[in-house]
Amino acid sequence: MMNKKAIYHRADDFTLLHGDCIRLMSEFDFKFDMIFADPPYFLSNGGISVQSGKVVCVDKGEWDKGGSPEHIDLFNEEWIAECREHLTENGTIWISGTYHNIFSVANKLTQLGFKILNVITWAKTNPPPNISCRYFTYSTEFIIWARKCPKKPHYFNYDLMKLLNENKQMTDVWRLPAIARWEKSQGKHPTQKPLALLVRIILASTRHGAWILDPFSGSGTTGIAASLTGRRYLGIEREKEYLDLSIRRRVELENGSIVKSYRKKIRDIVIADGEPEEADIFGVTDENRIQDLPF
Ligand SMILES: C[S@@+](CC[C@H](N)C(=O)[O-])C[C@H]1O[C@@H](n2cnc3c(N)ncnc32)[C@H](O)[C@@H]1O
């Protein structure tokens, strides 16, 4: 049973838990249609870059400091196994990373019985420079998309993805900019993902009204993208500072004109709005519509 003190924010469609995701996920029973996870990449080892003309350390925080390969493997195994318990039989999981963690994540997904569907390359159109000039500029992140059961068909909005790609099949290379300034109006998180990336993931793999879990919620980007697209969200995060930032971001959406202006800034939403699948809130199954979190 989950300690009620872990509930940091509770609303019908946007709930946040405070604490360690591996422990908290083991304490409640609920199945989600989709999980997005942006776990520690273990890349904070004193590297440097340039921001606004200044040399800065790119360390993200204590939670991102590198461990041994064995430690990284064990951590990935533990949290992915818990996620598996919280996916519907036809549900899918998306996990982001860089070379520091993504190979371990792929191995663990396969060992735990998932079927890998795609590895998306997010090619950043505006990457930060590499100031050492001794190797190529890092400009990509990877996002593995996998389904729980090798034999149970998953949901993929193929037609919408094609439409978003000028009526050509959407490829696994997504050219999207890094985070924009307007997305940080309520404060900063060192590894905040852009809303455009999460919106595409949500539109591709869920129907209106779906339940989405993010075990490493950070600034709540997945939840904000869920709210902007009419999905329901549970986020888990260890740091109160980031939970408070997530709540501020969610409260901001109580202002209808802000929602309108954010939706207009995200090209995929603008295009999807004209589509029956997105306009049709009855795409949700009855069973799904009446489900609610057990706390
Ligand atoms: C890469 S960031 C996620 C950023 C998020 N996608 C966003 O857009 O803001 C990972 C987050 O996971 C949190 N975290 C790390 N280990 C955790 C754990 N075991 N349980 C819950 N949260 C954790 C960190 O505090 C950090 O905010």
The ligand as a Tripos MOL2 file, in Angstrom:
@<TRIPOS>MOLECULE
LIG
   27    29     1     0     0
SMALL
NO_CHARGES

@<TRIPOS>ATOM
      1 C1         16.2940   13.4520  -17.1370 C.3       1 LIG1
      2 S1         15.3260   14.1710  -15.8900 S.3       1 LIG1
      3 C2         13.6880   14.1990  -16.5640 C.3       1 LIG1
      4 C3         13.3440   15.5310  -17.1890 C.3       1 LIG1
      5 C4         11.9170   15.5690  -17.7170 C.3       1 LIG1
      6 N1         11.7530   14.7030  -18.8730 N.3       1 LIG1
      7 C5         11.5190   16.9790  -18.0950 C.2       1 LIG1
      8 O1         11.1820   17.2490  -19.2680 O.co2     1 LIG1
      9 O2         11.5690   17.8480  -17.2260 O.co2     1 LIG1
     10 C6         15.2560   12.9030  -14.7130 C.3       1 LIG1
     11 C7         14.5140   13.2860  -13.4390 C.3       1 LIG1
     12 O3         14.3600   12.1110  -12.6510 O.3       1 LIG1
     13 C8         14.5200   12.4120  -11.2800 C.3       1 LIG1
     14 N2         14.9350   11.1520  -10.6520 N.ar      1 LIG1
     15 C9         16.1570   10.5540  -10.6830 C.ar      1 LIG1
     16 N3         16.1150    9.3650  -10.0730 N.ar      1 LIG1
     17 C10        14.8280    9.1750   -9.6350 C.ar      1 LIG1
     18 C11        14.1430    8.1320   -8.9630 C.ar      1 LIG1
     19 N4         14.7840    7.0330   -8.5880 N.pl3     1 LIG1
     20 N5         12.8250    8.2890   -8.7150 N.ar      1 LIG1
     21 C12        12.1560    9.4080   -9.0920 C.ar      1 LIG1
     22 N6         12.7580   10.4370   -9.7390 N.ar      1 LIG1
     23 C13        14.0690   10.3330  -10.0160 C.ar      1 LIG1
     24 C14        15.5440   13.5490  -11.2470 C.3       1 LIG1
     25 O4         15.3750   14.3500  -10.0970 O.3       1 LIG1
     26 C15        15.2240   14.3030  -12.5560 C.3       1 LIG1
     27 O5         14.3670   15.3950  -12.3100 O.3       1 LIG1
@<TRIPOS>BOND
     1     1     2 1
     2     2     3 1
     3     2    10 1
     4     3     4 1
     5     4     5 1
     6     5     6 1
     7     5     7 1
     8     7     8 2
     9     7     9 1
    10    10    11 1
    11    11    12 1
    12    11    26 1
    13    12    13 1
    14    13    14 1
    15    13    24 1
    16    14    15 ar
    17    14    23 ar
    18    15    16 ar
    19    16    17 ar
    20    17    18 ar
    21    17    23 ar
    22    18    19 1
    23    18    20 ar
    24    20    21 ar
    25    21    22 ar
    26    22    23 ar
    27    24    25 1
    28    24    26 1
    29    26    27 1
@<TRIPOS>SUBSTRUCTURE
     1 LIG1         1 GROUP 0 **** ****
